[in-house]
Amino acid sequence: MSVTKSAETQPALKRERQLKMYRRALKVLPGGTDSNFRAWGEHTVYVDRGKGGRVWDLDGNEFVDLRLGYGPVILGHADDRVDEAVHEAVRKGVSFSLTSEQEVRTGELIQELTGWVEMARMTVSGTEATMHAIRIARAYTGRDKIIKFEGQYHGMHDYALISVLPYDVSELGDRDNPVRLAWGRGIPEAVAETVIPAPYNDLDLLRRIFEREGDNIAAVLIEPVLGNAQGIMPQPHFLPGVRELTREFGAVLIFDEVKTGFRFARGGAAEYFGIKPDLATYAKAMGNGYPAAAFGGTREVMSVLPENVSHGGTYAGNRVAAAAAVATLSILKDTDALETIGRTGEAMQRAIGEILNRRGIAHVFTGHPSMFGIMFAEELPTDYRGWAATDHELYDAVALGMHPRGAMPEPDSREPWFVCEAHSSSDVEQAVEAFESSLNAALELRARA
Ligand SMILES: Cc1ncc(COP(=O)(O)O)c(C=O)c1O
């Protein structure tokens, strides 16, 4: 992440309290925070509060929030409808390790919204959801290997941390024979060897992998779009091809819908692209920011539970998460929240497109209006390696420069902009103005260099 380097060229934000907090935090939290993704050195943001589509940091700086917690806040921060349901539920106690009515209702809502998930189980995080989906696929098929795609992030367990997000894509090795690139130390070689990385959108290579070792492949784990590379979309033939190949070779197809679920459509990316996988994982949008997650799938595949596969958790289906999931999923099901979000995202894209067209800057939009990327490139990349060929340094500088101008996208070109129901037209206006002014500053700086 180029936060430190680019920040020197940007107007200043008030940072006094946050710097103080950073120094205090460094004494107890590695990097001064609880996740490597938000360890931005001296620029680490310490949050005070959020409401609707806005967020305030400890120094009182106010931003239109385009990160939305990496996607979960689909309705808006501190949504009264969801918060009231949670508050009412927690007054009755929170931890029983017994099953509540809200958990059953969550399962029913997942079934109703997706139309294909017959059985589901709740987890606390997307990481746990993908970890269990992999285990179920292995148990169901009696095979060990998992195919995953370069540039896809599926959470923090060992099986998912292969060929995720290098800045230098040459580390991924030869495109036709990619290396298993472990993200950081501590991942046993024996675990890494069970994962086969493949470039996204390359059906021929996928077929070659299946022909080579199809008998050992338990599952293809795929986020239907490259959510962590600005939402690069599948080419029209790709997902149907993956579905056919997994059927032909008897492997389970797992859609990781942690980002796309209940966002791309009520039934997630499966509905949006018209593909029915065997298993899917959900998190983020299902709880509007509360830690609700789930995996689910066909009765046939899920029936390895409960006797033959381990899944459990003290907090699985916890009261807070289940109440939040019932409230959030009910709103997404019964209102036009998703349509509103789609229109807001389109309005933002239109305005930004006009700004870039006026300046003759080559660009493409990736993803879905509710979760979209802006790439400075002539052509739409089709895989993670293609992202590297875009002018992502310019994007990073623009995104970071938006912060002191009152809008906060992730300062890393791989993360899309997220849109929530609460984003108003004045939020859109402010975000677009911040984009334009930051773009002007970045271009001026580049011209001077
Ligand atoms: C596609 C995808 N899968 C899984 C995860 C992991 O979810 P969590 O952070 O809740 O563990 C993420 C998180 O960003 C994600 O984007």
The ligand as an ORCA input file, in Angstrom:
! r2SCAN-3c Opt
* xyz 0 1
  C     -14.548    -12.689     -0.750
  C     -14.192    -12.741      0.708
  N     -14.201    -13.924      1.345
  C     -13.915    -14.031      2.652
  C     -13.571    -12.921      3.381
  C     -13.253    -13.047      4.833
  O     -14.282    -12.544      5.608
  P     -14.003    -12.056      7.103
  O     -13.177    -10.817      7.021
  O     -15.376    -11.819      7.676
  O     -13.306    -13.168      7.810
  C     -13.548    -11.660      2.763
  C     -13.193    -10.451      3.513
  O     -13.002     -9.380      3.005
  C     -13.868    -11.566      1.382
  O     -13.842    -10.390      0.727
*
